[in-house]
């Protein structure tokens, strides 16, 4: 497995986080659903593995997408929407849960039949919410013992959809993209607590930019007008708080890093990282409780932050969903941080972290093929006494391909090892 040696170093300098992956997915999809013959321009996109999967998927569903390179390693996408009426589409989602769950309902609207494949943990990530809908709506589907590949054929119809908000907001977003294309009105009713509501806010924001209005009834119900028309639009993707979180945390741990280009008015739920860092700074007792239900992607880097709060205890709760991400993130981050000297107990739905002033390092850790685990361990390495070896460092390509270049530009010291094919 490809590995790097990371030496302890103090990061110093200015960084501009990459554009938001969440908003990029949504903009590409909305632009690809415009049937008005216009061309939408989606600027400031990075071609991570996940975004490549969504681009390829929407092309397979009939969108025309041209890509031009900007001068700063970002890209501008010129998108002419699909006309639908695709006979058969074969969509490789890679390891992107967003691509899979967003495009399944869209595929049902644009193609007679679709097959969705993937790799890694995505093959077994749950799709039960969609299977329940398929059974209720008479949509034919076939999978491999509840795993990918999945083949679907049929059409969604207007009406009421009862959906759990506890598994993943991606199911709700997928329906929100597809249901406006139906002639009849539709309602999505959330049957329990809505977790990761901020991600649905991003979907609604992008839909509105492309002329689709959804009535959000306090996150309990979403009312969608049938026969709505996506209209071509252009937008520039703002910087990603999920990725900025790694360097904002590095600063909170004593590195001299400044993040620029973040939108203070952003609807990104992971903007909460700023408030959580402030909570750590202003703690008046020795325990802090972090509710992860709305910010699951922040848990790996918050674990690093908590592990380095000397004499303090951090309890992360409502994080059960992290067990079905790119890795079992609770198990992964606890196991790897403990190898380098942290003191973390894995709980059924969270973590109990006893903070230390510094970490030992001097261990081989692995990314679990999870981009957020890899980047979190890189930040932890800046507070280690000894170097660490990280296996599977290329996992960052899923969301932030330039992470290691940015890390080095700030003074991070790494050596590549075992660079076999």
LINWOWO-V591899 format. One record per residue. RES is the residue in one letter. NEAR is the number of other C-alpha atoms within 10 Angstrom. Layout:
res | near
RES | NEAR
RES | NEAR
This chain:
res | near
X | 13
X | 14
X | 21
X | 20
X | 17
X | 22
X | 22
X | 21
X | 19
X | 20
X | 22
X | 18
X | 13
X | 15
X | 17
X | 16
X | 24
X | 26
X | 26
X | 22
X | 26
X | 19
X | 22
X | 27
X | 21
X | 24
X | 29
X | 25
X | 26
X | 27
X | 33
X | 27
X | 28
X | 24
X | 18
X | 14
X | 13
X | 14
X | 21
X | 24
X | 22
X | 21
X | 23
X | 23
X | 28
X | 24
X | 21
X | 16
X | 19
X | 24
X | 24
X | 17
X | 23
X | 26
X | 26
X | 17
X | 23
X | 26
X | 19
X | 20
X | 29
X | 20
X | 24
X | 18
X | 21
X | 12
X | 16
X | 11
X | 14
X | 12
X | 7
X | 7
X | 12
X | 15
X | 17
X | 19
X | 23
X | 20
X | 30
X | 24
X | 29
X | 23
X | 16
X | 17
X | 12
X | 17
X | 11
X | 16
X | 21
X | 16
X | 26
X | 20
X | 27
X | 23
X | 21
X | 23
X | 22
X | 23
X | 29
X | 26
X | 23
X | 23
X | 27
X | 22
X | 22
X | 24
X | 30
X | 18
X | 23
X | 23
X | 21
X | 17
X | 20
X | 25
X | 20
X | 24
X | 20
X | 22
X | 14
X | 14
X | 18
X | 21
X | 20
X | 16
X | 17
X | 17
X | 17
X | 11
X | 16
X | 17
X | 16
X | 12
X | 15
X | 18
X | 11
X | 10
X | 14
X | 12
X | 15
X | 14
X | 16
X | 15
X | 14
X | 11
X | 9
X | 15
X | 16
X | 20
X | 18
X | 20
X | 18
X | 21
X | 20
X | 18
X | 21
X | 21
X | 17
X | 18
X | 15
X | 14
X | 20
X | 16
X | 22
X | 19
X | 22
X | 16
X | 19
X | 22
X | 21
X | 20
X | 24
X | 26
X | 22
X | 24
X | 24
X | 26
X | 23
X | 21
X | 27
X | 24
X | 23
X | 19
X | 13
X | 15
X | 18
X | 21
X | 20
X | 22
X | 19
X | 18
X | 14
X | 12
X | 14
X | 22
X | 22
X | 22
X | 20
X | 18
X | 23
X | 24
X | 17
X | 20
X | 24
X | 21
X | 18
X | 23
X | 23
X | 15
X | 19
X | 22
X | 16
X | 20
X | 18
X | 17
X | 13
X | 15
X | 10
X | 8
X | 17
X | 14
X | 18
X | 19
X | 20
X | 25
X | 20
X | 17
X | 13
X | 17
X | 16
X | 24
X | 22
X | 23
X | 18
X | 17
X | 16
X | 15
X | 20
X | 21
X | 24
X | 24
X | 27
X | 25
X | 23
X | 26
X | 24
X | 26
X | 26
X | 20
X | 23
X | 26
X | 19
X | 17
X | 20
X | 13
X | 20
X | 16
X | 19
X | 15
X | 17
X | 12
X | 14
X | 17
X | 13
X | 8
X | 7
X | 14
X | 14
X | 24
X | 21
X | 23
X | 22
X | 16
X | 21
X | 15
X | 11
X | 16
X | 19
X | 12
X | 13
X | 18
X | 11
X | 9
X | 11
X | 9
X | 8
X | 13
X | 17
X | 18
X | 11
X | 18
X | 15
X | 22
X | 20
X | 19
X | 23
X | 20
X | 21
X | 22
X | 25
X | 23
X | 28
X | 21
X | 25
X | 27
X | 24
X | 26
X | 29
X | 22
X | 21
X | 13
X | 12
X | 19
X | 22
X | 23
X | 19
X | 24
X | 18
X | 18
X | 23
X | 19
X | 19
X | 22
X | 17
X | 17
X | 16
X | 20
X | 21
X | 16
X | 25
X | 26
X | 17
X | 21
X | 28
X | 23
X | 18
X | 22
X | 25
X | 19
X | 18
X | 24
X | 17
X | 26
X | 20
X | 23
X | 17
X | 16
X | 16
X | 13
X | 15
X | 24
X | 23
X | 20
X | 26
X | 20
X | 24
X | 17
X | 14
X | 19
X | 23
X | 17
X | 26
X | 17
X | 17
X | 16
X | 23
X | 21
X | 24
X | 20
X | 19
X | 26
X | 22
X | 28
X | 25
X | 26
X | 24
X | 26
X | 26
X | 27
X | 26
X | 28
X | 30
X | 25
X | 24
X | 21
X | 16
X | 16
X | 22
X | 25
X | 24
X | 26
X | 21
X | 19
X | 27
X | 21
X | 20
X | 22
X | 17
X | 21
X | 25
X | 25
X | 18
X | 15
X | 19
X | 19
X | 10
X | 17
X | 19
X | 12
X | 15
X | 19
X | 13
X | 21
X | 20
X | 20
X | 10
X | 13
X | 14
X | 10
X | 9
X | 7
X | 5
